[in-house]
Amino acid sequence: MHSHLLSPVQAGSLTLPNRVVMAPLTRSRAGQPGDVPTPLNATYYAQRASAGLIVSEATQISPQGQGYAWTPGIYSDAQEAGWKQVTDAVHARGGRIAAQLWHVGRISHPLAQVDGATPVAPSAIAAEGASAFVVQEDGTPGNVPTAVPRALETDEIAGVVADYASAAQRADRAGFDMVEVHAANGYLLQQFLSTNSNTRSDRYGGSLENRARIVLEVVDAVVDALGAGRVGVRLSPYFSGHGIADAEPEQSALYLAREFSRRGLAYLHIAEPDWAGGPKLDEAFRRALREAFQGVLVFCGGYTARTADALIASGVADAVAFGRPFIANPDLVERFRAGATLNEPDPSTFYGGAERGYTDYPTMEQG
């Protein structure tokens, strides 16, 4: 059953035993203080080690890159050591894991920033309708409207790129098999790509090539740290959340896909606009992406085992990522193989908390 989805594939320097990717899933359960991964996080990821590849929850590359309470970082020694517990647990179960490197840009608030700093972005434009999950001044967690950011100065951008490179080096030392550069879902790198959130007049704004410049600088810095065969990128063309309204989504995605292919990246992960709204990706665009990128092409967005298998069989995708099904089904691959019924996730436990709704979903054997 699902023979295409459950067959092995070579992704850069890594052989994946199946094409079921665990999508990055923010769960807001890092240890405090310091946003440090814990043994509970290690248990959670190890439970899901039968995935062809686990992509970690989005992990901020710096304190400035944070927009949500209790998300893990990868910029301190304690965080690096915490992630080492996670990767060791995954590897002990025979799994493979990539660290997703994240800077939220304007999807933040002074309450999430060091000393109440103003969040940064390509331009001083607020993300309409967006919110940040923060610990409020009275100590309670809650969603607050994102702040009006300040525009990064041109000479600051090299420092942001260096933060990605440093995070990649820490990910390597922490035992991650790969890293994924998060250039999707309305966060900093997509804010540079999008025509409505980037109104700069320097070499990082204006033309498509200029708007994409920081993405390629980040990718090149991470490749220098790890090698192209251990690097993937996530893009979300047509994403319409977090105030994004890009006039050139296909053009920028295809331009970047060609540039990533030229660099020999391991994979390109396309987040489809299902939960955030936006038009469905049409067949012509999917095939154009397939033509533009020669590495492993991964799609993510509301797939079932059947539809994922069909997409791989068509030759358009090499692998498919699953998000919410992995929350509720630690043994998702085994369930796909057996044609078993899936557990339903409980949205009330997605963010924050402890074991409940995190490590207590039963496997098929547990019933």
C-alpha positions as CSV (number, residue, x, y, z in Angstrom):
1,M,0.0,0.0,0.0
2,H,1.3,3.5,-0.9
3,S,4.4,2.0,-2.5
4,H,5.6,5.3,-3.9
5,L,5.3,7.2,-0.6
6,L,6.9,4.4,1.4
7,S,9.9,3.9,-0.9
8,P,13.4,5.3,-0.2
9,V,14.8,8.4,-1.7
10,Q,18.2,10.2,-1.7
11,A,18.0,13.8,-0.5
12,G,21.4,15.4,-0.9
13,S,23.8,13.5,1.4
14,L,21.0,11.7,3.2
15,T,19.2,8.5,2.3
16,L,15.6,8.6,3.5
17,P,13.9,5.2,4.0
18,N,10.6,6.7,3.0
19,R,9.1,9.9,1.6
20,V,7.0,10.8,4.6
21,V,8.4,14.0,5.9
22,M,7.3,15.4,9.3
23,A,6.6,19.1,8.7
24,P,7.9,21.7,11.1
25,L,5.3,22.2,13.9
26,T,5.5,25.0,16.4
27,R,4.5,23.6,19.8
28,S,5.7,26.2,22.3
29,R,7.1,23.8,24.8
30,A,10.8,24.8,25.2
31,G,12.2,24.8,28.7
32,Q,12.4,28.1,30.6
33,P,14.3,30.2,31.2
34,G,16.3,30.4,28.0
35,D,14.0,28.6,25.4
36,V,16.0,25.4,25.8
37,P,14.9,22.0,24.4
38,T,14.2,19.5,27.2
39,P,13.9,15.7,27.6
40,L,10.2,16.0,27.0
41,N,11.0,17.5,23.5
42,A,13.4,14.6,22.9
43,T,10.7,12.1,23.7
44,Y,8.3,13.8,21.3
45,Y,10.6,13.7,18.4
46,A,11.9,10.2,19.1
47,Q,8.4,8.9,19.0
48,R,8.2,10.1,15.4
49,A,11.5,8.8,14.3
50,S,10.1,6.5,11.6
51,A,9.5,9.6,9.4
52,G,11.7,9.6,6.4
53,L,12.9,13.0,7.7
54,I,11.8,15.0,10.7
55,V,11.9,18.8,10.2
56,S,12.1,20.4,13.6
57,E,9.8,23.1,14.9
58,A,10.9,26.5,13.7
59,T,13.9,27.5,15.8
60,Q,15.0,31.1,16.2
61,I,18.5,31.9,15.2
62,S,18.8,34.8,17.6
63,P,16.9,36.6,20.4
64,Q,15.8,39.1,17.7
65,G,14.4,36.4,15.6
66,Q,11.7,35.4,18.2
67,G,8.0,36.3,18.0
68,Y,6.3,33.6,20.1
69,A,6.7,32.6,23.7
70,W,8.4,29.3,24.6
71,T,9.7,28.5,21.1
72,P,13.2,27.0,21.1
73,G,16.3,28.8,20.0
74,I,19.6,27.7,18.6
75,Y,22.0,30.5,19.5
76,S,23.1,29.6,23.1
77,D,25.3,26.8,24.5
78,A,22.3,25.6,26.6
79,Q,20.1,25.4,23.6
80,E,22.7,23.6,21.6
81,A,23.1,21.0,24.4
82,G,19.3,20.7,24.6
83,W,19.0,20.0,20.9
84,K,21.8,17.4,21.2
85,Q,19.5,15.4,23.6
86,V,16.8,15.6,20.9
87,T,19.0,14.5,18.0
88,D,20.6,11.7,20.1
89,A,17.1,10.4,20.9
90,V,16.0,10.5,17.3
91,H,19.1,8.8,16.1
92,A,18.8,6.1,18.8
93,R,15.4,5.2,17.2
94,G,17.0,5.2,13.7
95,G,15.6,8.5,12.6
96,R,16.9,11.6,10.7
97,I,16.2,15.2,11.7
98,A,16.7,18.7,10.2
99,A,16.7,21.9,12.2
100,Q,14.5,24.6,10.7
101,L,16.2,28.0,11.1
102,W,13.9,30.9,11.7
103,H,13.8,34.6,12.1
104,V,10.2,36.0,12.4
105,G,11.0,39.6,11.4
106,R,8.0,41.7,12.0
107,I,5.8,38.9,13.4
108,S,6.9,39.9,16.8
109,H,6.3,42.4,19.6
110,P,8.5,44.3,22.1
111,L,7.3,41.8,24.8
112,A,9.0,39.1,22.8
113,Q,12.2,41.0,22.3
114,V,15.2,41.7,24.5
115,D,14.8,44.8,26.6
116,G,11.6,45.6,24.7
117,A,13.3,46.3,21.4
118,T,11.3,47.1,18.3
119,P,11.1,44.1,15.9
120,V,12.9,44.4,12.6
121,A,11.7,43.9,9.0
122,P,12.7,44.9,5.5
123,S,10.5,47.9,5.8
124,A,8.6,49.7,8.6
125,I,5.3,48.2,7.6
126,A,3.1,46.4,10.1
127,A,1.7,43.0,9.3
128,E,-2.0,43.6,9.0
129,G,-4.1,41.3,11.1
130,A,-1.1,39.4,12.5
131,S,-0.5,38.6,16.1
132,A,2.4,37.4,18.3
133,F,2.0,34.9,21.2
134,V,3.8,36.5,24.2
135,V,4.0,36.5,27.9
136,Q,2.2,39.7,28.8
137,E,3.2,42.2,31.5
138,D,1.0,40.5,34.0
139,G,2.7,37.2,33.4
140,T,-0.1,35.5,31.5
141,P,0.4,34.2,27.9
142,G,-1.7,35.7,25.1
143,N,-1.9,36.8,21.5
144,V,-1.2,40.5,20.9
145,P,-1.2,42.4,17.6
146,T,2.3,42.5,16.1
147,A,4.2,45.8,16.4
148,V,5.1,48.2,13.7
149,P,8.7,47.1,12.9
150,R,11.7,49.2,12.1
151,A,13.5,48.7,8.8
152,L,16.8,46.9,9.0
153,E,19.7,49.2,8.0
154,T,21.6,47.9,5.0
155,D,24.7,47.3,7.0
156,E,22.7,45.3,9.6
157,I,21.7,42.6,7.1
158,A,25.2,40.9,7.1
159,G,24.7,40.4,10.8
160,V,21.4,38.6,10.2
161,V,23.0,36.4,7.6
162,A,25.9,35.6,10.0
163,D,23.3,34.6,12.6
164,Y,21.9,32.0,10.2
165,A,25.4,30.7,9.6
166,S,26.2,30.5,13.3
167,A,22.9,28.7,13.9
168,A,23.7,26.2,11.2
169,Q,27.1,25.5,12.8
170,R,25.4,25.0,16.2
171,A,22.9,22.7,14.5
172,D,25.8,20.6,13.1
173,R,27.4,20.4,16.6
174,A,24.0,19.5,18.1
175,G,23.9,16.4,15.8
176,F,21.3,17.5,13.2
177,D,21.5,15.7,9.9
178,M,20.4,18.7,7.9
179,V,19.1,22.2,8.2
180,E,16.1,23.8,6.6
181,V,16.1,27.6,5.9
182,H,12.7,28.9,6.7
183,A,11.9,31.4,3.9
184,A,8.1,30.9,4.1
185,N,4.9,31.7,6.0
186,G,5.3,35.4,6.2
187,Y,8.5,35.5,8.3
188,L,11.6,37.6,7.7
189,L,12.9,36.1,4.5
190,Q,9.4,36.0,2.9
191,Q,8.9,39.6,4.1
192,F,11.9,40.5,1.9
193,L,10.6,38.5,-1.0
194,S,7.1,39.9,-0.9
195,T,6.3,43.1,-3.0
196,N,4.0,44.5,-0.3
197,S,6.2,44.1,2.7
198,N,9.5,45.2,1.1
199,T,9.6,48.8,-0.2
200,R,13.3,49.2,0.1
201,S,15.4,51.2,-2.3
202,D,18.8,49.7,-1.6
203,R,20.2,46.5,-3.1
204,Y,17.7,44.4,-1.0
205,G,14.6,46.0,-2.5
206,G,13.0,46.8,-5.9
207,S,13.6,44.1,-8.4
208,L,12.9,40.4,-7.8
209,E,16.6,39.6,-7.8
210,N,17.2,42.3,-5.1
211,R,14.3,41.1,-3.0
212,A,15.6,37.6,-3.2
213,R,19.2,38.6,-2.4
214,I,19.0,38.0,1.4
215,V,17.5,34.5,0.9
216,L,20.4,33.5,-1.4
217,E,23.0,35.2,0.9
218,V,21.6,33.1,3.8
219,V,21.5,29.9,1.8
220,D,25.1,30.5,0.7
221,A,26.3,31.1,4.2
222,V,24.5,28.0,5.5
223,V,25.9,25.9,2.6
224,D,29.4,27.2,3.4
225,A,28.9,25.9,7.0
226,L,27.4,22.5,6.1
227,G,27.7,21.7,2.4
228,A,24.8,21.9,-0.1
229,G,23.9,18.3,0.4
230,R,22.7,19.0,4.0
231,V,20.6,22.1,3.2
232,G,17.0,22.5,2.3
233,V,14.7,25.5,2.0
234,R,11.0,26.1,2.7
235,L,9.0,28.5,0.5
236,S,5.3,29.3,0.5
237,P,4.3,30.9,-2.7
238,Y,0.7,32.4,-2.6
239,F,0.8,32.4,1.2
240,S,-1.6,35.2,2.3
241,G,-1.2,35.1,6.1
242,H,0.8,37.6,8.3
243,G,-0.1,40.5,6.0
244,I,1.7,39.0,2.9
245,A,0.3,40.0,-0.5
246,D,3.0,39.3,-3.0
247,A,2.4,40.4,-6.6
248,E,5.1,38.0,-8.0
249,P,4.8,34.7,-6.0
250,E,5.4,32.3,-8.9
251,Q,8.2,34.4,-10.4
252,S,10.1,34.6,-7.2
253,A,9.6,30.9,-6.3
254,L,10.8,29.7,-9.7
255,Y,13.8,32.1,-9.7
256,L,14.8,30.8,-6.3
257,A,14.1,27.2,-7.3
258,R,16.6,27.6,-10.2
259,E,19.2,29.2,-7.9
260,F,18.8,26.5,-5.3
261,S,19.2,23.9,-8.0
262,R,22.3,25.6,-9.3
263,R,23.7,25.4,-5.8
264,G,22.9,21.7,-5.5
265,L,20.6,22.0,-2.4
266,A,19.3,18.7,-1.0
267,Y,15.6,19.7,-1.1
268,L,13.0,22.4,-1.7
269,H,10.0,22.2,0.6
270,I,6.8,24.0,-0.7
271,A,4.2,24.9,1.9
272,E,0.9,25.1,0.1
273,P,-1.6,27.8,1.2
274,D,-4.1,25.5,2.9
275,W,-4.4,26.7,6.5
276,A,-3.5,30.3,5.8
277,G,-5.8,30.8,2.8
278,G,-4.8,31.7,-0.7
279,P,-5.3,30.0,-4.1
280,K,-4.4,26.4,-4.6
281,L,-1.2,25.7,-6.5
282,D,-2.1,24.8,-10.1
283,E,-0.7,21.9,-12.0
284,A,1.3,24.1,-14.4
285,F,3.1,25.9,-11.5
286,R,3.9,22.5,-9.8
287,R,5.4,21.2,-13.0
288,A,7.4,24.5,-13.5
289,L,8.8,24.0,-10.0
290,R,9.7,20.4,-10.9
291,E,11.5,21.6,-14.0
292,A,13.3,24.4,-12.1
293,F,14.6,22.3,-9.2
294,Q,16.6,19.1,-9.7
295,G,16.9,18.1,-6.0
296,V,14.2,16.5,-3.9
297,L,10.9,18.4,-4.2
298,V,8.6,18.2,-1.2
299,F,5.0,19.5,-1.0
300,C,3.1,20.1,2.2
301,G,-0.6,20.9,2.6
302,G,-3.5,18.8,3.6
303,Y,-2.4,15.6,1.9
304,T,-3.6,12.1,2.7
305,A,-1.5,9.0,2.2
306,R,-3.5,8.3,-1.0
307,T,-3.1,11.8,-2.5
308,A,0.6,12.0,-1.5
309,D,1.3,8.7,-3.1
310,A,-0.4,9.9,-6.3
311,L,1.5,13.1,-6.4
312,I,4.8,11.2,-6.1
313,A,3.7,8.7,-8.7
314,S,3.0,11.6,-11.1
315,G,6.6,12.6,-11.0
316,V,5.9,16.1,-9.6
317,A,6.9,15.5,-6.0
318,D,9.7,13.3,-4.5
319,A,8.2,13.4,-1.0
320,V,5.3,14.9,0.9
321,A,5.3,16.5,4.3
322,F,2.6,16.0,6.9
323,G,1.9,18.3,9.9
324,R,-1.2,17.8,12.0
325,P,-1.4,14.1,11.3
326,F,2.1,13.7,12.9
327,I,0.9,15.6,16.0
328,A,-1.7,12.9,16.8
329,N,0.0,9.9,15.2
330,P,3.6,9.3,16.4
331,D,3.6,6.1,14.3
332,L,2.1,7.8,11.2
333,V,4.4,5.9,8.8
334,E,3.3,2.6,10.3
335,R,-0.3,3.6,10.1
336,F,0.1,4.5,6.4
337,R,1.8,1.1,5.8
338,A,-1.0,-0.8,7.5
339,G,-3.9,1.3,6.1
340,A,-4.9,2.1,9.7
341,T,-7.2,4.7,11.0
342,L,-5.6,7.9,12.2
343,N,-6.0,9.6,15.6
344,E,-7.5,13.1,15.5
345,P,-5.4,15.9,16.9
346,D,-6.7,18.1,19.7
347,P,-6.2,21.8,18.7
348,S,-6.5,23.0,22.3
349,T,-3.2,21.4,23.1
350,F,-1.2,22.5,20.0
351,Y,0.6,25.3,21.8
352,G,2.1,25.3,25.3
353,G,1.6,22.8,28.1
354,A,3.4,19.6,28.9
355,E,2.8,15.9,28.0
356,R,-1.0,16.2,27.3
357,G,-1.5,16.5,23.6
358,Y,2.2,16.2,23.0
359,T,3.7,12.8,24.0
360,D,0.5,11.0,25.0
361,Y,-1.1,10.2,21.7
362,P,-1.3,6.4,21.4
363,T,0.4,4.2,18.7
364,M,-1.5,1.5,17.0
365,E,-0.1,-1.0,19.4
366,Q,-1.2,1.0,22.4
367,G,-4.7,1.2,20.8
